[in-house]
Structures are given as C-alpha cells and as structure tokens.
Amino acid sequence: MEDPFSKPPAVPEVLPLPGMGARLVRLQGGDVVPLVRAIEENWNSLHDWMLWAAEPPTLIERTADLLSAHDRWERGEAYEYKIVMDEEPARIAGRVALRIKDREGDIGYWLAEEHRGKGLVTAAVMALEQVMTQMPQIESAVIFCDAANTDSAAVARRAGYELEEIFEEPPKVPAGSGRMMRWRRQIAPRS
Ligand SMILES: CC(C)(COP(=O)(O)OP(=O)(O)OC[C@H]1O[C@@H](n2cnc3c(N)ncnc32)[C@H](O)[C@@H]1OP(=O)(O)O)[C@@H](O)C(=O)NCCC(=O)NCCS
C-alpha cells in the first residue's frame, strides 16, 4: 500500500497574496464569462504581448482553454490561477500559470491594466515559488519575455530572477522585438 505521508502536499487551489487585497484562485470552467470580459477590457496590451491573444476572445475558445487548464492541473502538468481582488470576487483581475517542464517551473502572467503598478504580479510570482518549493522535482523557475517587454522583465527582476540569456527568435506577437529574455531563479539548492 502506498504511504500517504510520502506524497508531496497537494498544490493549493487558493494562494493568499498578503497585503495586496487579492488572492490567487484555481481557474475553473465557470470562470469563462469573467475571463472573456477581462481579456476584452485589456485587449490592446494583451494582443501586443500574448501569443494566445492573436484574435479577440470567444466563449467557445476560452471554454476550451479552461477545460484544458483543468486537465493539465489534474495531470500535474500546469497550475493556472486567476488573480481575484477581495473587493471584486466575481471579476478576474489577471492570470498566472505555472507550467511544469521536467525540473523547471515556467511562469507566465498578465494583469488587467487598472491593477498594474501595485506589485500584484510580483507577489503572485513569489507565491508560486512557495508552491514550487513543495515539488521535489523542481530545481529552478524560469520566465520568458520579449526583451522589449520592460514591464514583464521588471516583474522577473523584482521577484529575484536573474537574466540568464537573451536569444534571437522571430517575433510571434505584434510588439515582439525578435529578442527573447530567459530569466531564472534557483528553487532547490544545487546538488
Ligand atoms: C507584465 C505585467 C503583468 C506587469 O504588471 P505590473 O503591474 O507592472 O507588475 P506588478 O504587479 O509586479 O507591479 C509592479 C509595479 O508596481 C509597483 N509596486 C507598487 N507596490 C509594489 C510592491 N509592494 N511590490 C512590488 N512592486 C510594487 C512597482 O514599482 C511597479 O511599478 P513601475 O513599473 O511603475 O515601477 C503587465 O504589464 C501586463 O499584464 N502586461 C501585458 C501582458 C504581458 O506582457 N505579460 C507578460 C508576457 S511575458
């Protein structure tokens, strides 16, 4: 019989962001309407930088996205959260993802324009670090961003990531420069 005490703890579905008036909550299928609304309200900046935002969102496409997010969570492949402000629990203020790739946790994020400039995403990235420390296979966390996306690079820097490499890649988003940054932060001590 499997020893239940040998298993790593389950990934929490709610992560507090202390002092931010907000929390991270696991994305679920029922989030599709507020998700589409949040994407529509922040369309220009998301379209500029996010690969999935090439076309305006639809309920069908975002439902598929959320079903896929559900499956990936259950399979332990990726953990996706919405950012929820305490004062607006029915709305979605942003989204963060932790994708598990072998020994790396790959983090992605976006935030509604009205909530930028308060440190919310930096706090969210740091909260995901707490999750990764509970995952024995994870050695480090990475953040990829376009070299021209200074707001995104600033999140990585503020959260304690180090710029590991800048590499050429044909731009895949409208504001892309063709130069990508990879930021890394060690999670487990190097053996
Ligand atoms: C990238 C993005 C999430 C950054 O949002 P943001 O609000 O700048 O990031 P944070 O939530 O970490 O907040 C940092 C800002 O809050 C300020 N701040 C205020 N209080 C803070 C605190 N307690 N801790 C940290 N920062 C704080 C910082 O000074 C910074 O503002 P500044 O850039 O004017 O100096 C946002 O610009 C976005 O969604 N862009 C479009 C999508 C995108 O590019 N995603 C990333 C793709 S790789």
The ligand as a Gaussian input file, in Angstrom:
#p B3LYP/6-31G(d) Opt

LIG

0 1
 C        3.686000      42.351000     -17.302000
 C        2.610000      42.889000     -16.352000
 C        1.891000      41.702000     -15.689000
 C        3.302000      43.727000     -15.276000
 O        2.326000      44.348000     -14.446000
 P        2.810000      45.331000     -13.286000
 O        1.644000      45.872000     -12.582000
 O        3.831000      46.270000     -13.829000
 O        3.601000      44.307000     -12.378000
 P        3.481000      44.135000     -10.828000
 O        2.099000      43.698000     -10.491000
 O        4.575000      43.259000     -10.357000
 O        3.684000      45.623000     -10.286000
 C        4.936000      46.267000     -10.428000
 C        4.695000      47.759000     -10.360000
 O        4.084000      48.040000      -9.110000
 C        4.937000      48.905000      -8.334000
 N        4.764000      48.472000      -6.944000
 C        3.981000      49.129000      -6.057000
 N        3.979000      48.461000      -4.910000
 C        4.758000      47.349000      -5.060000
 C        5.115000      46.285000      -4.215000
 N        4.676000      46.197000      -2.967000
 N        5.909000      45.295000      -4.707000
 C        6.376000      45.345000      -5.970000
 N        6.055000      46.369000      -6.843000
 C        5.254000      47.360000      -6.374000
 C        6.312000      48.726000      -8.927000
 O        7.128000      49.846000      -8.698000
 C        5.953000      48.582000     -10.392000
 O        5.576000      49.800000     -10.953000
 P        6.556000      50.574000     -12.008000
 O        6.704000      49.659000     -13.190000
 O        5.799000      51.814000     -12.293000
 O        7.839000      50.767000     -11.263000
 C        1.575000      43.767000     -17.097000
 O        2.230000      44.877000     -17.643000
 C        0.829000      43.027000     -18.202000
 O       -0.118000      42.288000     -17.924000
 N        1.247000      43.248000     -19.471000
 C        0.584000      42.642000     -20.629000
 C        0.765000      41.127000     -20.672000
 C        2.226000      40.738000     -20.624000
 O        3.089000      41.384000     -21.199000
 N        2.504000      39.614000     -19.918000
 C        3.852000      39.085000     -19.801000
 C        4.243000      38.337000     -21.019000
 S        5.905000      37.691000     -20.877000

